Amino acid sequence: MKKLIDFDELFDRKLAEYMEAHAADHSEKEWEDLIPRLYRKFGDTVIKSVGTTPKGYYAQMTDDELVEALKAHFDEGIAVSDFLCRELEARSCPAPLLALMKEADGELLTLTINLAGSSRKALPVYLDILTSTDDRELKDTVTEYLKGNADAVKDRVLSLYREGIEREYMLEILSRCKERDNQVFEILLNEFRTAPDDIPMHASYLASYGDERALPVLLDYIDRDEINYLEYQELKYAIEALGGEYTKVRDFSADPYFQEIAAQSQLMPDFTEEKKTDA
């Protein structure tokens, strides 16, 4: 493996020298805008001790060498430069990055996921992570990428749903499928009908899926006397998202959720009120 170089530390040293020499030339705000530009310029600057630019140093590496360098930076506590990350991103999720993702944890795992992004190559690994980790934040992160590629993972997500594995996450992913599929629609509709304690969430899934066949069921539920204000709001949104309309006037003045929201709104300043001026 090539020598590990702390390019960020090199940049910080050069930046400190530059700022000392030009301290009076820029305001604090100007420095905030200038430093990122100087960093980008540094990426194209030949470092004599290295023999190339920071960008060039990583561009010369193979996929394996890049991922080895990434892991070594973490193992040795050396900052991972943006130049290394951008080069890895440009490689479109190489196989060694996926291999590292499968064995990494903590901050390194999060970084590998961010570097792989929405690449379809990473989707199977994302599903493995979703169904194996207890970290809610990590689950939410990979779910966002899976939702963006819902059709590509639909078959496996359906299997996991039927096995009872992370069903709410699977429903969230299925709701983002763009290709119409009766089995997906029936699952989303059935979950809405059979989950009376979570009407808002399951109504939002139907809204996201976008199949107007759900309108009669939604219109039936919103007209029920027992729904609360939060359920009403989400049902109304779902109906309108599917091209429908609900115009019946409802009185929720005795509803605790309505009262809480009304009380909070009274505490908020009115930023829309025109400023009064002396005559």
N, C-alpha and C positions, 0 to 999 in steps of 0.2 A: 504494500500500500504506500502511496505517496505520503510525503511528510505533511503533518497537519500544520496549517498556518492560520493564525488568528488574525484574519484580515480586518475584523472589526477593531481589534486593539491597535493595529497599524493605522487604521483610519483615524481613530481617536487621538493618537499621538500627532499625526499630521494636522488634524483639525485644531488641536490645542495650540500648535505653533502658529497656524494661520489666524486664529481668533486673537491671539496675543498681538500679532503684527497689525491686525486690522480692527481692533476692538472699537475704535472710535468711528469707524466707517459705516456701521450699521446699527440700527435700533434692535431692541430685543425681538420685536415682531419680524423684522427683516432677517435676523439670524434664524428664526424658526422656519422661514420660507427657504433660506439659502442652504441650510445644512443638508436637507434631502437631495438638493441638486448637486452639492459637492460630493455626496456619497455616490450618486450615480456616475459622476465624472471620475471618481476614484476607481470605479469598476473598470474603466477603460484606460487607466493609467498604468504604464509598465513599471513594475516594482523591480529594481535592479537585483535585489537579493533573491528574487523568485525567478526572474528571467522572462516574465510575461505579466499580463494584467490579471487582476483577480478573476474577471470573467473568463479569460483565456485559460487560467489555471484549471478551472473546473471543466471547461469545454473539452480539454484534452483527455479527461478521464473516461474510462469505460463506465457502463452502467454499474457494474459490480464495484468499481473503485469509488464511485460517487456515494453509493449506499454504505460502503464500508467507512468512508470518511464521515458520513452523517452519524453513524453509530459511534465511531471513535470520538467525535466531538462531544457527544453526550457522556461517554464513558470517562473521558478525561477532563470534563468540566470546562471545555473550551467553547466559546460562543459559536453558534452556527450562523455563518454569515448569510445575508440575503442573496449573495451571488451563488452560493451552493444551492440554496433552495430554488432560486429561479432556474438554474440549470436542470435540476431534477424535474421541475414542473415541465420544462420544455421537452423532456424525454417521454412524455405521455404515459406516465405510470409504468415504468419498466418492471420486469419480473422480480429483480432483487428488492425493489421497494415493497412489493406485495409480500415477499418472503419475510422481510423485516417487520412489516405490519402484523403478521401472524404471531410473531414472538415478542413484540414490543409491549410495553405498558407505560402508564403514566404520561408524562409530557412527550416522550418520544413517540408513543402510539398516536397521540393527538396530532403531532406534527406530521407523521406519515400519512394520516388521513387527510389533513389539509393539503399536503403535496399531491396526493392522488386525486383529490377533488371529486368531480362527477364522472371520472373515467369509468366506462363500463367494465373495464378489466377488474376494477376494485369491488364491484357490486356483490359478488359472492362472499368476499371477505367481510364486507360491511354487514351482510346478513348473519354471518357467523358471530361477529362482534355483538350485534343487536341481541342475539339469542343466548349469549354466554356471559355478558358483563352485568354487574349490578350497579354500574355507574350510570345514573340517570342522564347526566349531562352528555356522556359519551353516546348513550342510546339516542338521545335527541339529535346529536350531530350526524351520526350515520343515517338516521331516519330521514333527515332533510335531503341527503344525497340520493337515498333510495326513492323518495317521493318524486324527485326530478327525473327518475328513470323507472317509474312504476310499471310501465308495460313490459320492460325488459326483464323484470324480476317477478312478474305476476304469477307465473306457474308455481315457483317455489314459495312465494308468499301465501298463495292459496293452500298449499300443502301444510305449511306451518300453522296457518289459521285453523285448519281442520284438525291438526294435532293438538290444538289448544295452547300453542306456544306464543307468548307475547301477543295475544289476540288484538288488544287495542292498538298496538303499533302496526300490526298487519292490516287492520281496518283503515288506519290513517294512510298507509301506503296505497292500498287498493283504491281508496277514494280519489287518488290522483291519476288513475289509469285514464288514458284518453280514448283507447279503443273500446267500443261498446261490447260488453260481455254480460249475458244474462245471469251467469252464475255470480259474477261480482255484484251486479245490481241486486239480486235476490238476497245475497249475504248482507249488504249494507241496509237494505230495507228491513230484513228480518231482525237485525241487531237493533234498529230503531224501534221496532214494534215491541221487542222483548226486553228492553232496558229502560223501564219507566223512571229509574233514578238518574239516568244520564241522557235525558232528551236533548239538551243543547249540543253536546258533543256529537251524538249520532245524527242529529239534524244537519250539523255542519259537514259531516261526511257526505251526506246526500247532496248538499249544496255544491261541494267540491266536485263530486262525480258528474253532476250536470245532466242527469237523466230526468226529463220532465215527467216521466211515468210515476215519479214519486209524489207529484203534486196532490192527487186526491187524498193520499194518506196524510200528508202534512196539513192540508186544509181541514181534515177531520180532527186532527190532534189540536190544532191551534184554536178550534172552536169549543174545546172542552172547558167546562167551568173550573175544573180542578188544577189547571196549569198555573204556574206562578209567573211573575213578571219576567224573570230571566229566561224561562222556557219560551214565553211568548215572543220575546225579542229575537231569540235565535230562530224560532220557527218562522217568524215573519221574514227574517233575512233570507232563510233558505227558500221560502216560497218565491220571493222576489228574484232571487238568484236564478231560479228555474223558469222565470218568465211569468209567474203567476201574480196574484194580487189578493190581499185580504184587507177589506175596508170596514169591517164591523168595529164599532166603537166599544172598547172594553174599559171597565173601571177597575184599576189596580190600586186605588188609593189606600186600601186596607192591607195590601201585600207588604210584608216586611222588607223584601228586596227593593220594591219600589220606594218605600219610605227611606231606606238607607241611601239609595242613589239620589233621591230628592234632597235629603239632608246634606249630602256631600256637595251637590251642585250649588247649594245656597252658600256654602263656605268658600267657593271658588270666586276669585275676582272676575268681573265682567270686562274682558279686554276689548270687547266690541263697542263698548260705550264711548262715544266721542268725548274727547277731552274738553272740559269746560274752560273757557277763557274769560278774563275780565272784560267787561264791556268798555 
